[in-house]
Amino acid sequence: MTVLHTQGWTREPALPATSPEFVTSQTPGADAYRNVLAWIVLPTAATEPPSPVPGLLHEVSAMTGWARRDLAELLGTSHTTVGRLSADGRVTPRTRDVASRLAELHAVLVRLFRVAGGPEPLRQALTRETANGTATQLLRDGDWTAAYTTALDVLRGPRPTMLGASSSPMQAATRELRP
């Protein structure tokens, strides 16, 4: 909170002519001033919250070991733009799409990092070739869901694709109500 101390001359409040304090010695229209001491308490200056973009870039680099050029290739921009975003984090209209892609990329990688348990297993899951291609290629194409499931298949192994596929026999969910 900022406190501003002002001391000086301020305008006297206007008094009605019928008031006993009305100054009659002054000519009409003249301003009356008095010496005052005032303390003004100002709210703290509104600051913009820090941008999350530099933190996102740092976390993605830490999880994957990718350099700025690798990140730029995945985000569809230049390495200088990635460097500028990591330095000041200011998102302009030109970089809004890059920041949006970065947020989506970060969300996918954080989920995969938790499952992988570390940077090295995550790197292996992102670079291993599968029938769909590598998860990194799918990330580059912006297919976040396919990249996530491809990397999960590498980390955990493929799952049965049919819902309800089980080795135990399934009972009917409903039965007839007729006698």
N, C-alpha and C positions, 0 to 999 in steps of 0.2 A: 504494500500500500504506500503511495506517495503522499507526503505531507508538504504542502506549499505554504510558506509564511509570507504574507503580504502586509506591508505597512505603507500607508500613503493616504492620499486624499480620495475620498469617494463622495458621490453625490448624496446629499441629504434627502431623506424621503419627503415626498410632497405632503404638506399638511394642509388641511382645509382652512379656509379663511376664518372660520368661526372658532377654530381651536385656540386655546389660551397660549400655546407655544408658537403660534404663527408669528413669523418674523416680519415686522412691519417696516423695519428700517431699510429693507432692500427694495429696489425697484421691481415692478412687475416683470416677470420673465427672466429675472436674474437667477442663476443657479446658486444654491446654498451648498457649501461643502463643509465637511468636518474631518478631523483627523481620526483615523480608526486603526485598529490592530485586528487582523482577522487571520484565523487558521482555516485553511481549506484542505479537506481530506479528499484526495482523488483516488478512484479505484485503480488497481494495478493495470498497466497497459495490456490490452487484449493481444495475446500472441497466438499465432497459428500453432496448432499441435504439430509436433515433428512428423515428418512424412515416414510411413512405414516402409517405403520402397528400399532405402539402403539396407535396412535390416533383413528384408526378404532376400535381396541379392546376396548378402553375406551368408545367410542360412543355406540358401541353395548351393552356393559355392562350397560351404563347409560340408554339407551332406554328400555332395557328388564329386567334389574335387575339380569341377569345371572351371576353366579360365573365362575371362570376359568374352573372348572371341567365341568360345563354345556356347556360352549363354546367349550371346548376340545371334548366333546362328539359329538356336532353338526359338528365340523370341521374334525372329524375323526383322532384326534391326542391325545397326553397326556397333562395333565394339566401343566406339567413342560415345555413342548414346548410352550404352550400358555403363561406361565409366562416369559420365556426367550424372546419370541417375544414382549411381552408388555414392557419388561425392556429395551432392546437395539434395537429392530426392525430390526435386521440384518437377511435378508432372505438368507438362504443357499440353495444349490440344493436340500437338503433333505426336506426343509420346503417351497419350492416354491409352491407346490400344496396346502398346507395349506393357504398360503398367498393369492392365487388365490381364493380359496373357501371363505376366509374371505372377500375379496373385493366384491364377488357376494352376500354373506349374508348381508353385510353392505348396499349394494345398495337396496336390497329388503326391509330391515328393515327401512331404511330412508324413502322410499316411503310410507310404511305402517304407520310409525310414523306420517307423515304429515296428513294422512287421519284420523288416530285415534285421534290425538290431544293431546296425552300425553302417559306416560308410562303405566298407569294402563289399559286404554282401549286396548292398544297394547298387553299387557300380556294376557288379556282376549281373544282377537281375535286369538292369537297364540295357546292358550291352549283349546279352545272350540272344542268339538268333533263334526264332521260333517260326511257326507256320505263318504267323501274322507279320513277321519282321521283328525288329528289335523294338523294345519299349521306347528307346530314344528316338527312333524314326517316327513312331506314332506320336510322341510328344512334339516333335518338330512339325508334324502335320496338324497339330492341334486337336487330335483325337484323344482327349484326356481319359475317357472311359476305357477305350481299348488299350491304351498304354498301361493303365492301372491294372486291368485284368491280366494282361500279358505278363507284367512284372510279378503279379501275385502267383500266376501259374509257374513261373520260374522259381519263385521263392518257396512255394508250398506244394507244388505239383498240381497237375490238372485235376479238376473236380468233375464228377458226373454232370453232364449237361442237362439231363432231364429232371425236372422238378418231381420229387417223390421217388426217384430211382433208389431203390433200397434192396438189400438182399432178403429182407423179411417180407412175407406176403402182406398186402394192404387189404384192410377191411373196407367195406363200402361205407361211405360217409353218411348215407341216408338209407332208409329202408321203406318199403311200401307200407302204407297204412291200411290197405284193404284186408278184410278178414280172410 
